[in-house]
Every structure is written in structure tokens, then in C-alpha cells.
């Protein structure tokens, strides 16, 4: 029996809807796009096109995995960030929409610069989505160093550097935070580090705890272990007047601002997300 794109898509939508998946229409469409390696426009312009049994079975497997709670990004090995497509795999943090605010604020600060040839660092890079997006969005960046300490992020990041044609600008460095980073001075250090506290980790959605890497999320009793270490050590790597940008947890903004001020950063401010939560903290290094 042959199956058309239309019938297969409706099958996936119904399965997801019946099982309570909120974005059932979008997710079924997205998964079919990935199975067939086509665009959304293609699906709607070719509704009657017959899909092979192999691809239909693959789509059914994807739907079953989604119904088990697995993130669609891990199923499809694709994550979208800032309207760009990134390769991802299980064990690498899924890019969140709120992290786009971090990128927006960095871009806004860079736009104020009268010069180019900026040297930047994306600490705890994961897929590389922050640093690579910055490279694509502004021509003022000359070099971007992408730092992480695990094999899966390294594999993802290197693939994304290649697929986005950024090998002349972006370099991956395997390092436990700053440990193996060359002692050069940076204009910008940007980081979305682990910042979930032990207590808050237990309250996360169960599917996040089942499928996402714990080490990419949790950071001690207050969730500040990595933020403190990065903020303290970044001073040795920032130029005079260089900036540190950090994504922080929902209840950490004021604590992180005070931390940066105590270390010696100036002009420390925070930026809210769309829910009015302090999501990004910025400080200028003046020592």
C-alpha cells in the first residue's frame, strides 16, 4: 500500500495530538521534513507524492521516540537557533530560545564598537550556536574561540563550523574552562554555562532529566559554581575594557551582578527576557 506525504503527515499529527503533545502540528511537520530532507514548502506543494515504505517506517520510529518524551532535536539531530540550523546529538545541550537574548545583547554591544578585528570566546560552547551565530551576524569579529571539554560537543561544534563555512574565523578548543586556552586577550567572552542548582534540577521536566546531559545543566547547590569560576578567571583573558556576557538562571541576576562587581568589573548591568526575568548579565573589565 502506498502512502502520500499528506496521509503520512496526518498520521503523525494525529498520533502526537492524541497523546497530548502541545505543538503536534509543528512537530510532525518538522520530523517529516527531516526524514525526507525537504523543506516545509516542499511538503505542502507535493502532498500527493508517494513516500517510500522505508521513509514511512523511519517517520513512525521518530513519532514513537517523540511520544516517549525524547526532544525532537535529538531525534532529528537538528536544532534551530537564531533562524539557523545546527547539528546536534544526544549529550549536547539543546539550544534554548532565551539564549537568543544573550546573542542579541552581545550584537548590540558590538555594534557600538568603532573598530572591527574583534577576538571573542564562547565558553561552554556546546553546539557552538552562540559563537557561530555571532560570527554570521557581524563582520566585526575576526576570531572566535569555541571552548568545551567533552567529545560530543566537540564533534557537533566542528561539524557546525564546517557546515556554516566558518573555519577561517572559528576555532574549537578542547579545554576544562580556561585551563588549555592560550593566554591571549579577548574583546568579548560570552558564556551560557551550567547554572541549575541541585534543588532546581529536581524540579525540571522529567524528559529533560531523562534525555539531556546533567553535566551541561547542573552547577552545585546554588547553580553558581561555573559562573563564579568563569567570572573570576575571565579577568586574565579580557582586554582592558573587554566585556564578559553571561546567561544566568531565573533567580541569579542580582547575585551575579554583585559577584562581578566584587571581582572588579565595571558598568555591570542585567537584561531581562520576555518574561521579565533577569537572563543576561554583562560586565566591563577595567583592571
N, C-alpha and C positions, 0 to 999 in steps of 0.2 A: 504494500500500500504506500502510495507517495504522499508526501506532506509538503504543503506550501509554507512559505515564510509566514503568511497570515495565520494559518492554522497552528503552527508551532508557537508563534508569539502569543496567541490567545491561550494556548495550553499553559505556557509559563506564567502568564498574567493570572490566570485562574488559580493555579496551584499556590502562588505566592499570596494572592488575595485571601483565599480560603483559609490559609494558615496564619493570617494576621500580620503579614509583612506590610509595613506602612506605605512604602514607596514602591508598591508592587508593579505598577506600570513602567516606571523608570528603570527599575532593576531588571525586569525581564527583558526589556529592550536592550539595555546595556550588555547583558550577558549574551544575548543573541548576536549583537554587533561583534563581540569578542570571539565568539565561536566561528562566525563566518568571515571575520576580518573585513568588515564592511562598515560604512557609515550609517547613521540613523536615516539619512535621506535615501540611501540605497534601499533600506528595508521598506520604506513607505512607497517608493517608486516601483518596487518589484515584489509586491505582495503575493503574486501568483507563482513566483518562481519556485521550482521544486528544490527541496533541501535533501541532501543525501542522508541515508539511514545512519551513517557514521556520525555526521554532524548533529542529527537529531538526538542520537544517543548521548553525545557529548553534552548537548544542551540540557538534557534531562538530568545528567550527572551534576551539572552546575547548579541546577534548580534544587536538587536534593541536598547538595552541600550548603546552599544558602538557607534552606529550611532547617538545617542543623545549626544555624547561627554563625557560620563562617562568613567573615566580611567579603563583600563582592570583590574588593581589591585583591585579596589573596587568591580568590577563585580565578579571576581573570588575569592576575599578575600585572594589573594596570591600575594606576592611581592618577587622578586628575588634580592638579594644583595650579591655581592662577591661570586656568584655561589651557594648561599644558599637560602633556601625557608623560607619565613616568613609569618605568618598570619597577615592580615591587615583588617581594616574595614573603612568605610566612617567616616571621622572625625579625622583620624590619618594620618600624613604626609606620602606621598608616598616616599620611599627611591629613591634618585637620583643617577645616575652613578657618578657624580662629587664627591659625598660624599665618594666614594671608595678611592679617593685620600687621604682624611683625614685618613682613616684606614691604608692605605699603609704607610703614613708618621709616624704614631704612631708606627706601627710594626717595621719600620726601626730604630726608636729611641730606642725601647725596645730591639731590637737585639744587641744594643751596651752595654746593661747592663751586668755586670758580675754576677749579682745575680738574683734570682727569688723571689717568695713570694711578688709580687707587689700588692699594693692596688690601685685600679683605680675607677674612677667615669665617667659615661656617663650622662652628664647633658642635659635635654630636650630630653630624650631618644626616645620618640615615640614608634615605634615597638620594640625598643631595638636592632636594626640591628647593630649599631656601637659597642656597648659594648659586645654584644653576639658574634659578628664576631671576635672581638679581643680575647675573651676567647677561641674560637675554633682554632684560628690561632697561638697562642703562649701558651706554658705551663708555662711561667714565671709569669702569672697573678694568684694570689691566691684568690683575692676577687674583684668583680666588682659590684658597686652600680649603679643601673639604676634609674634615677630621672626624674619624671614628675608630673604634677599637675592636670591631667584630667582623668576621668573614662575610656574613650575609650582607650587611650594609656595604661593605667594600665591593662585593660583586654587583650589587644593584647600582651603586654610585658610579662605578666605572662604566657600566653599560649605559647609564643615562648621560654621562659625559660624552660618550661616543655617539649615541643616537641624536643628541642635540647639537652635535658638531662644535663642542666647546673645549676640545683637547688643547687648543692653543692658549686658553685663558684659565681653565680649571684643572687643578691637580688634587688627586686623592692622597692623603697621608694617613697611614695606619699608626695611631698613637693613643695611649691612655691619657686623655685630655692633652695637656701641653708637653707631656714627657718627651716625645720624639719630634716635636715641632722645631724647625730651625729658628734660631734666635734672630729673627728679623722683626722690624717694627711694622705694625699694621695700622691702616687708617680706620678700619672697622672690624670689630669682632662681633659676630652675631651668633646667638645660640638659642635653640629650643631644647634644653637639656631635660632629663627626667626630673619631674618636680611633684610627683604624687606622694603624699605621706602614707605611712603604713596604715593608718586609720582609714584614710580616704580610699586607699586601694581596695579595701574590703567592701566598700560601698559601690564600686564600679559595676557597670553592666556585666553580667556573668559571661556573656560572649566575649567581651574584651579580655577578661581574665583567662578565658579558655584558649583564646587564639593569639593574643598579642604578647610579645616578649615582655616579661615582667621587668627585666633589667632596663628596658627602654622607657619605663614609666615611673618606677618607684625610686625614692631618694631619701630614705631614712624617716625618722619619727615625725619631723616637720616638713619633709619634702624639700629641704633646702641644702642637702649635702653637696650636690653638684653645683648649684648656684653659688654657694659660698666659695667653693674651690675655684671655679671659673672666674668669679669676680676678683678674687684675691690675686690669682696668678696672671690674669689678663694684663695687669699693670706693667708687667715686664715685657709685654709684647705690643703694647699700644704706643703709637707716636704721641708726642705732646699735642693735646687737642684731639686725639683719636677718640672714637666712640665705642662703647660697649652697649649692645642691644640684647635684652633677654626676654624670652617669653616666660611668664610666671603663672602659678596656679591662682584659682579664684579668690583665695584669701591671703595671698602672699605679697601683694603690691606694696603696701606700706612697709612691711618688714624688709623687703628687698631694697626699697629706696633708702631706708635708714642704714642698711648694710653697706650700700655703695658709698654713701656719704661718709661713713666711718672709715672706709678704706682710703678715701681721698678723691673720689670722683666729684666733679662739679656739675652744676646745671642738671641735677638728677630730676627726671620727670617720668610720669607714667601715662599710658594711653589706655583708654577703655575699649572693650569690644562692643558689639551691637547690643549686648545685654547690660551695658553699664558697668561691667566688671573690669578692674584693672588687669590688663592682659599682657602689656609690654612695658618694660622699664628700661630707660636709657640714661647713661651717664657719660660725661666727658672727662677724659684723663688729662690731668694738668701737672703731674709730677715730672 
